[in-house]
Amino acid sequence: MSLFKARDWWSTALGEGEEFDQGCMCIGDVDNSGSGHDKVVVGSYMGMLRIFSPHSNKPSEGGQGSAEAQLLEVQLQNAVIQVEVGKFVSCSELLHLAVLHPRKLSVYSVSGTAGNVEHGDQYQLKLVYEHNLQRTACNMTYGTFGGVTGHHSLCIQSMDGMLMFFEQDSYSFGRFLPGFLLPGPLVYNPRTDSFLTVSSACQLESYKYETLAVATEAESRQDPDLPLKTGGKRLNPDWMLVLGEQALDLLVPSFSHSSSSIFVLGERNLYCLRDNGQIRFMKKLEFNPSCFLPYASVSDGTTNLLLGNHNNMLLVYQDVTLKWAAQLSFVPVAVRVANFPELKGVVVSLSSDGHLLCSYMGTDPSFFSTPKVDAREADYEQVDAEMKKLQKFIREASRTQDILPKSDTEDELTVTAAVSSSMDQPSQSLIQDIEGLPVPSVTVQVKVKASSVVQSSKLTVGVQPPLTVTQAQFVLEPMGVGSSTVVVFSAFLNGRYPPADLTGDITVSYTSPTEFNPSGVPKVLQSRFSLPLALVCVPTSPTKSTKFKITVDTNQPPVDLTAIFPEFSAKSEDKDGNSLALQLLSGAKVTMQASKTSQRYRVHSDSFEDMWLVVKELVQRFDLHFSKLGVKDFRKSFSGPIPLQEYFLSVDHHFQLRVSAQQYQDLLSERAVQFRAIQRRLLTRFKDKTPAPLQNLDTLLDATYSQVMALAEAAEENRVLLEEAFVRLRSATHLLVLALSLWQGLTPDQTAILEATLLPLLQDTPQLGWEESCDAAVSHLLRSCLSRNPKDQATSLAQTGGPVLELPRDTTRLKKHITLLCDRIGKGGRLTLASEANVQVPAQVQNLAAPGGVEPIAEVAGDGDEVQQEATKFVQKKQPSKKVKKDKDTKEKKEASGATMKEEAPGAEETVKEAKKKEPSKEKKESKKDSSKEAKEEVKKESKKESSSSKEKKESSKEKKDKDKEGKEASKEAGDKKVKVKVKEKKKEPEAGDG
């Protein structure tokens, strides 16, 4: 049994098909028994009036408990809207019952006569007086109006907004509420002698009884703008408070004058106000309330609240703090607290269909007492053995470091995907041909085998765009032990651009029932399959002149390409096996050539991105071919240069499309605002009683509509182009990662880190794009594992958070960081997620690790010849001693940590610095003071901090534009690298395709 559940003390069902509301129940000693015990009075919309005196249900009574508790049941002629108990008869201190009907107010007296037979006492209901109402009543309230003590007066609110006041058996006066539309809850505040109600304007309004008494007599509703017909005053509220929502109920507790609180239950909030309308506190509700009741609290200055909601819950609040929650079996529409002979503080709740419940909260007392056991001496040997056993369990548990429980040795489900070796006949593709080439499709067969009972299995297939499948989701039948299910689908190209990946994912979600969870524990199983290269390309004739090329070196003799790609050998025009050309269905022609004299293979094409799939397939098939031959020391490498400029073309194209998408969105917003403004003006003209000329607003509306539609179509076209550009960018990034991994011989873990850095997103979104995500990831690597300064690494590890990722202004910063990343990797930087700093790699190891080096990127456009001359001069220059190098490195670190980098505009300063850089000089032997003076004379616009280091003056303009310290170090390192690159280029090496 739940602890948080209302305990049923007494309950009954009131009739069948009857309806009740919040005013249909009241509590009081209605029969004036003098014992102080309450009775429950309930009236229904069907006209039934019942009075109960509940007592605890005993198991022996069966169904007679509710019958004995019912004191009276009377069928009245009219529906009962509200019942109240009070002193409504003059010259009498007894309590009477006031019953409000739609067109009548009746006051009854309830009396009981002691019975002389076993049937018990008899109760009678006698009518004392009644008032026939001229208007339909909504609700009523009572109190000592005007401060009169000894008896209670009644105030009835009609459906049209009239307050009718009755003093016992006589009608006093009536007043219309100003600005009335719909009736709201009504309550009387005896502390201020005022009436509170919530108007249809969602305002809590307070009217003093004195103000109502002297206001205009309400014979009929009057227009507030017209002059008064009688000599009374216009009725205005004393104060009002805007609630902003409709009120469900309104109560003023009278048990404590010190609190002076007014409680308002809204649809979403609970308000507590002072008597002058100031808010004491407000509680935002997370549910839909149905009723509430304030009652006395044991703590001074606080009030307890009973709050019922539509989740069948009864909540207890102390001001705004939730103290208890109890579960009911119905939604309460009225709740009261009563004292009965056997139990005090009983919660009485009533549902809309007549379920009357008297309950209490907490737990049932337990009278069970633990029996005494005979004391016996402890067996120390047995206790010691048990202790050793428990310690053994603890040691075994502490050795296991896994957080998740270990899976069973045998998987519950096995998924096997088999891709057909031949294309489908006929093809299942939605596009029949692309540029005259037929689009094939391939069948994939997935077998799901269960080794235990599996339920609710669903299989989902996912492939990279623009690839698609004939059916992406399958609902599998429940499988028993050893059963299997086979699903078949076809994959094909559904776009006019090549995909970035030919792998597909299979995800199976299922539930496995256990002993403690028969419904099943949800689990997920994933598998992967690879589609053939023939799905996206066909063999064609090779070409010799192309824009882009990639060369792969191996340490094994040349291999016949027709043996590596047997599926294309039959249609290949080159029978020697030295070259193979593939035409992508929706891309460029890619040609593979094998050198006859060396161990090189060249892949070239007119599209940089389209080479990715072919290069990836070539490398994978090399590994497979030589592993079958048993070659264990097979190695492949890439001799450079790294194709950064070709890669940056794809980056710029993708970035421009993102900028265009943002511009289209801004223009669409502007035109939409303009369109709505024109609509509002036209609507105002059409509503005007006096026709006015449209002043060409209709023409402007049509033109704006045409602009909106044209912009929407252009934005949609740009979105399609952006999706294609992102797929091509992914292909180019994969190719760059492969080139870097072959160039430096990266391990699979390092390659995975590099790929996650350059491809942090699988798809672009308007909120987060590839450029800002990649820039943040590359910057993190440069500050952490690829940082040359331990201080920068410690600062990066201590930082939490960072700037908000948003669309950058351009791609200059991203290009600099990617170039710097490649340069750091080329100099032996280790890609790792560990926090330790990298150790400086000696120059000899760098030369061995970088066979081709990074291609020197021109600092100013068109200075390729100058770079060659500069490299020759650096070769002829005398190298400084180790001691000079050490001193200069120490000085450079100090200057880099204290200097502040600033961006300079390209101009005369760059020309001066370039000229200075090209001069053959011996500035390394000059002092710091002389070099500082010379720098000040040549460049007058530089700041004092920049002129403090002659070393920084000799750096390129690219280093001056970079804001990061890594930019300074990398540019100098790139300058040193040029010497090595140019020296190695003097050796003529045979290229692929020669011979």
QUIWO-V148806 format. One record per run of one state. SS is the DSSP state (@ for helix, = for strand, . for the rest). FROM is the first residue (numbers start at 1). LEN is the number of residues. If there is no record, write none. Layout:
SS,FROM,LEN / SS,FROM,LEN
This chain:
.,1,4 / =,5,1 / .,6,1 / =,7,7 / .,14,11 / =,25,4 / .,29,10 / =,39,5 / .,44,4 / =,48,5 / .,53,11 / @,64,6 / =,70,6 / .,76,6 / =,82,5 / .,87,9 / =,96,6 / .,102,2 / =,104,10 / .,114,8 / =,122,11 / .,133,4 / =,137,7 / .,144,1 / @,145,3 / .,148,5 / =,153,6 / .,159,3 / =,162,6 / .,168,2 / =,170,7 / .,177,9 / =,186,4 / .,190,4 / =,194,5 / .,199,4 / =,203,6 / @,209,6 / =,215,1 / .,216,17 / =,233,1 / .,234,5 / =,239,4 / .,243,4 / =,247,5 / .,252,10 / =,262,5 / .,267,2 / =,269,5 / .,274,5 / =,279,6 / .,285,4 / =,289,7 / .,296,8 / =,304,6 / .,310,3 / =,313,6 / .,319,2 / =,321,7 / .,328,4 / =,332,7 / .,339,7 / =,346,6 / .,352,3 / =,355,6 / .,361,19 / @,380,20 / .,400,13 / =,413,7 / .,420,13 / =,433,2 / .,435,2 / =,437,2 / .,439,2 / =,441,10 / .,451,3 / =,454,10 / .,464,3 / =,467,3 / .,470,3 / =,473,3 / .,476,3 / =,479,1 / .,480,4 / =,484,10 / .,494,9 / =,503,10 / .,513,8 / =,521,10 / .,531,2 / @,533,3 / .,536,1 / =,537,4 / .,541,7 / =,548,7 / .,555,6 / @,561,4 / .,565,1 / @,566,4 / .,570,9 / =,579,6 / .,585,4 / =,589,6 / .,595,5 / =,600,6 / .,606,5 / @,611,18 / .,629,7 / =,636,2 / .,638,6 / @,644,44 / .,688,9 / @,697,48 / .,745,3 / @,748,11 / .,759,11 / @,770,14 / .,784,6 / @,790,9 / .,799,13 / @,812,15 / .,827,16 / @,843,7 / .,850,14 / @,864,13 / .,877,5 / @,882,17 / .,899,9 / @,908,11 / .,919,4 / @,923,3 / .,926,2 / @,928,11 / .,939,5 / @,944,4 / .,948,2 / @,950,4 / .,954,3 / @,957,5 / .,962,3 / @,965,21 / .,986,10
